[in-house]
Amino acid sequence: MHLPPEAAATKIPLIVYIHGGPAGAFQDGYDPFVAYLNGQGWAVFRPNIRGSSNYGAAFVAANKNDLGGGDYRDVMNGVDYILKNFPLDETHMALFGYSYGGEMAGFVEGKTKPLQKPS
């Protein structure tokens, strides 16, 4: 989870950024694109969902014949967790990914309902 400095004072919008692959993986370290998004006031969540290559062979194979199943649940469980534990504005969220991450973004969009703004 990458938070901009404004997170200390107010709720901030969230971008969920899904990697390609599906056997790609995010690693800790400086990412200029994440730094740019943080500089624009966005929090960035980069989950390593099942199928990612940084947890061993069994984890890489965990989404075989199940694309858009368990990996989708991993994304959504991660989002639920960070919404409960970080100062995020759940009415301002975005989602994108590249390659397989773009496919996952489509799964998420197709399986979720838009949030209704509180009245």
C-alpha positions as CSV (number, residue, x, y, z in Angstrom):
1,M,0.0,0.0,0.0
2,H,1.4,3.3,-1.0
3,L,0.0,6.5,0.6
4,P,0.5,10.1,-0.3
5,P,1.4,12.6,2.4
6,E,-2.2,13.9,2.5
7,A,-3.3,10.6,4.1
8,A,-2.2,12.0,7.5
9,A,-4.9,14.6,7.3
10,T,-7.8,13.4,5.2
11,K,-9.4,10.5,3.4
12,I,-7.8,10.0,0.0
13,P,-8.9,8.3,-3.3
14,L,-7.6,4.8,-4.1
15,I,-6.2,3.3,-7.3
16,V,-6.0,-0.5,-7.5
17,Y,-3.2,-1.4,-9.8
18,I,-3.0,-5.1,-11.0
19,H,0.1,-6.5,-12.6
20,G,0.4,-8.5,-15.8
21,G,1.2,-12.1,-16.2
22,P,-0.7,-13.7,-14.5
23,A,2.7,-14.8,-13.2
24,G,4.1,-11.2,-12.9
25,A,4.6,-9.7,-9.5
26,F,5.1,-6.4,-7.7
27,Q,8.1,-6.0,-5.6
28,D,9.0,-3.6,-2.8
29,G,11.0,-0.7,-4.1
30,Y,10.7,2.6,-5.9
31,D,8.3,2.8,-8.8
32,P,8.2,6.1,-10.6
33,F,4.6,5.6,-11.7
34,V,3.4,4.9,-8.1
35,A,5.4,8.0,-7.0
36,Y,3.6,10.1,-9.7
37,L,0.2,8.8,-8.6
38,N,1.0,9.5,-4.9
39,G,2.1,13.0,-6.0
40,Q,-1.3,13.5,-7.5
41,G,-2.9,12.6,-4.2
42,W,-3.9,9.0,-4.9
43,A,-3.2,5.9,-2.7
44,V,-2.0,3.0,-4.7
45,F,-2.8,-0.7,-3.8
46,R,-0.7,-3.2,-5.8
47,P,-1.8,-6.7,-4.8
48,N,0.2,-9.9,-5.6
49,I,-2.8,-12.1,-6.2
50,R,-2.7,-15.8,-6.7
51,G,-0.8,-16.6,-9.8
52,S,2.0,-14.1,-8.9
53,S,5.5,-15.4,-9.1
54,N,6.9,-14.2,-5.8
55,Y,5.4,-16.8,-3.5
56,G,6.7,-20.0,-5.1
57,A,5.5,-22.5,-7.7
58,A,2.3,-23.6,-5.9
59,F,1.1,-20.0,-5.6
60,V,1.9,-19.4,-9.3
61,A,-0.3,-22.4,-10.2
62,A,-3.1,-21.5,-7.8
63,N,-5.2,-19.8,-10.5
64,K,-4.8,-22.5,-13.1
65,N,-8.3,-23.1,-14.7
66,D,-9.7,-20.5,-12.4
67,L,-8.8,-17.1,-14.0
68,G,-11.2,-14.5,-12.6
69,G,-12.1,-16.8,-9.6
70,G,-9.8,-16.9,-6.7
71,D,-7.6,-14.1,-8.0
72,Y,-10.7,-11.9,-8.2
73,R,-11.5,-12.8,-4.6
74,D,-7.9,-11.9,-3.7
75,V,-8.3,-8.4,-5.2
76,M,-11.6,-7.8,-3.5
77,N,-10.5,-9.2,-0.1
78,G,-7.4,-6.9,-0.3
79,V,-9.6,-3.9,-1.1
80,D,-11.9,-4.7,1.8
81,Y,-9.0,-4.9,4.1
82,I,-7.3,-1.6,3.1
83,L,-10.7,0.2,3.2
84,K,-11.0,-0.8,6.8
85,N,-7.4,0.0,7.8
86,F,-6.3,3.0,5.9
87,P,-7.8,6.6,5.5
88,L,-9.4,6.0,2.1
89,D,-12.4,7.5,0.4
90,E,-14.4,4.6,-0.8
91,T,-16.5,6.8,-3.0
92,H,-13.4,7.7,-5.1
93,M,-11.7,4.5,-6.4
94,A,-10.2,3.5,-9.7
95,L,-8.9,0.2,-11.1
96,F,-6.5,-0.6,-13.9
97,G,-4.0,-3.1,-14.9
98,Y,-1.8,-4.1,-17.8
99,S,-1.9,-7.3,-19.8
100,Y,-3.4,-9.9,-17.5
101,G,-4.1,-7.1,-15.0
102,G,-6.3,-5.5,-17.7
103,E,-8.2,-8.8,-17.9
104,M,-8.5,-8.9,-14.1
105,A,-9.8,-5.3,-14.2
106,G,-12.5,-6.5,-16.6
107,F,-13.4,-9.4,-14.2
108,V,-13.6,-7.0,-11.3
109,E,-15.8,-4.5,-13.2
110,G,-18.1,-7.3,-14.4
111,K,-18.5,-8.8,-11.0
112,T,-19.0,-5.8,-8.8
113,K,-21.7,-3.2,-8.3
114,P,-21.0,0.5,-8.2
115,L,-20.9,2.0,-4.8
116,Q,-23.8,4.3,-4.1
117,K,-22.7,7.7,-2.6
118,P,-24.2,8.3,0.8
119,S,-27.1,10.6,0.8
